[in-house]
Amino acid sequence: MISDRTTVGIVGGGPAGLMLSHLLHLAGIESVVIETRTREEIEQTHRAGILEHDSVRLLVDSGVSDRVLTAGHEHQGIELRFGGVSHRIDFRGLVGSSTWLYPQTDVFTDLATARERDGGDARYGVTGTAVVDVTSEQPGMLFTDAGGTPHEIRCDVLVGADGSRSMTRSAIADRNEFFRQYPYAWFGILCEAPPSAPELIYTRSDRGFALISQRTDAVQRMYFQCSPDESADDWPEDRIWSELQSRLAGEDGFSLKEGRIFSRTVLPFRSYVCEPMRHGNLLLAGDAAHTVPPTGAKGLNLALADARVLAEVIERAIVGRDRSTLDTYPTRALSRVWRVQYFSHWMTTLLHAVPDASDFDKQRQLAELTAVVESEHGSRFLAEAYTGWPTT
Ligand SMILES: Cc1cc2nc3c(=O)[nH]c(=O)nc-3n(C[C@H](O)[C@H](O)[C@H](O)COP(=O)(O)OP(=O)(O)OC[C@H]3O[C@@H](n4cnc5c(N)ncnc54)[C@H](O)[C@@H]3O)c2cc1C
């Protein structure tokens, strides 16, 4: 067993963990990140794709990379489509802001490369992670490195950024868990086709929700609502295209550009919050503390927002020698978390078909959509929340 120490130990090398490590480095604070997957595995896992305005600024202004500005695509709005008709929500015109299409795989690559460039200590491919003594002055993380050597690293502050199946949060014995399960999931595909639209199309149809998104000029990402126990193997290409086309069909004759489907996955989701986000010297960040349904495109953005607040709080605790500031983290982080929970839940229920919905429910949902697109205030609320409330 190799024993070592650092200032901040971070379990999980996703966006939350790596961004935190980067921001701490800028503040002159040493950290070690441990991650079970290899860099290559993470770079090949497709997840989120939409960055809020402030997430883009964080990547660029903190010196991670400005690749998002050259390789990403600015989206100045989205389309809400229902009753076979599209309605544009003009972010720029309504709130003077925008979002950026930039895949999570690229965000990860930028962060991992920046950590390597700056001499950061991120250890990929570890196994057997455990956290110990989290309420003591010297909490620790135990793991076996990719070469098979066991390690123990003691630190001043330990951060659990280990994603939605977090092992670290189980160290918080009397945690409160708030969650909502949804009676539907998303069927996600990646296909080789040109874009069908320049911006995202969020569609509500009687057959269920669909989302048309993009990746590159030659690869597209699309989703449609399905049952959580759907099997991806039961969906040959023809069936997928027919389902997507019928959900998008309308009087304007819109149709999707089809192409070879090379990835299909069923993504169950839920709303979840773990409180408190701090226990002794263990603090949770990102999906380890909360998950949201993907409809509002918030999970990745919320993970980055946590990292920003946490870096600031840890800097004051370590450099300013005022450990009481750690107490402020849960309150500051949770005020955003719950607003994002509300928005993601609202977007989800606004657009998905409930399996046993009555005629009243369906009419009420259509009326709600109409109210959003026909009211400037309704559209502005959506634009403001989707592009992201300010993080500072
Ligand atoms: C399939 C899928 C699709 C998604 N699509 C969207 C989307 O379209 N829009 C959106 O906004 N969000 C989406 N999300 C959510 C978004 O990807 C997450 O919110 C975001 O990744 C959270 O970042 P994080 O760093 O908190 O967690 P993660 O990215 O999950 O990173 C946590 C890391 O910790 C590592 N880890 C886990 N356990 C251990 C351990 N014991 N020891 C060491 N390391 C460990 C994991 O390997 C992982 O790399 C999606 C999520 C999934 C799973």
The ligand as a Gaussian input file, in Angstrom:
#p B3LYP/6-31G(d) Opt

LIG

0 1
 C      -26.804000       8.012000     -20.954000
 C      -26.884000       9.426000     -20.427000
 C      -27.349000      10.467000     -21.250000
 C      -27.401000      11.772000     -20.785000
 N      -27.877000      12.773000     -21.590000
 C      -27.911000      14.042000     -21.112000
 C      -28.365000      15.116000     -21.902000
 O      -28.768000      14.927000     -23.041000
 N      -28.342000      16.366000     -21.366000
 C      -27.867000      16.620000     -20.090000
 O      -27.796000      17.774000     -19.643000
 N      -27.457000      15.623000     -19.320000
 C      -27.463000      14.362000     -19.805000
 N      -27.008000      13.379000     -19.024000
 C      -26.542000      13.753000     -17.711000
 C      -25.107000      14.283000     -17.745000
 O      -24.342000      13.460000     -18.585000
 C      -24.623000      14.289000     -16.314000
 O      -25.459000      15.158000     -15.578000
 C      -23.160000      14.729000     -16.160000
 O      -22.306000      13.776000     -16.727000
 C      -22.833000      14.885000     -14.665000
 O      -21.463000      15.037000     -14.500000
 P      -20.759000      14.426000     -13.197000
 O      -19.324000      14.767000     -13.332000
 O      -21.500000      14.834000     -12.003000
 O      -21.000000      12.848000     -13.313000
 P      -20.439000      11.817000     -14.371000
 O      -20.259000      12.437000     -15.700000
 O      -21.288000      10.608000     -14.269000
 O      -18.975000      11.499000     -13.827000
 C      -18.772000      10.711000     -12.678000
 C      -17.520000       9.901000     -12.892000
 O      -17.240000       9.176000     -11.701000
 C      -16.734000       7.911000     -12.054000
 N      -16.951000       7.002000     -10.928000
 C      -18.095000       6.389000     -10.553000
 N      -17.897000       5.652000      -9.445000
 C      -16.599000       5.798000      -9.116000
 C      -15.793000       5.299000      -8.064000
 N      -16.310000       4.477000      -7.130000
 N      -14.484000       5.635000      -8.024000
 C      -13.952000       6.493000      -8.962000
 N      -14.675000       6.997000      -9.980000
 C      -15.981000       6.672000     -10.054000
 C      -17.522000       7.535000     -13.291000
 O      -16.824000       6.569000     -14.080000
 C      -17.678000       8.868000     -13.997000
 O      -16.709000       9.091000     -15.006000
 C      -26.972000      12.060000     -19.461000
 C      -26.527000      11.029000     -18.645000
 C      -26.484000       9.718000     -19.106000
 C      -26.020000       8.619000     -18.199000

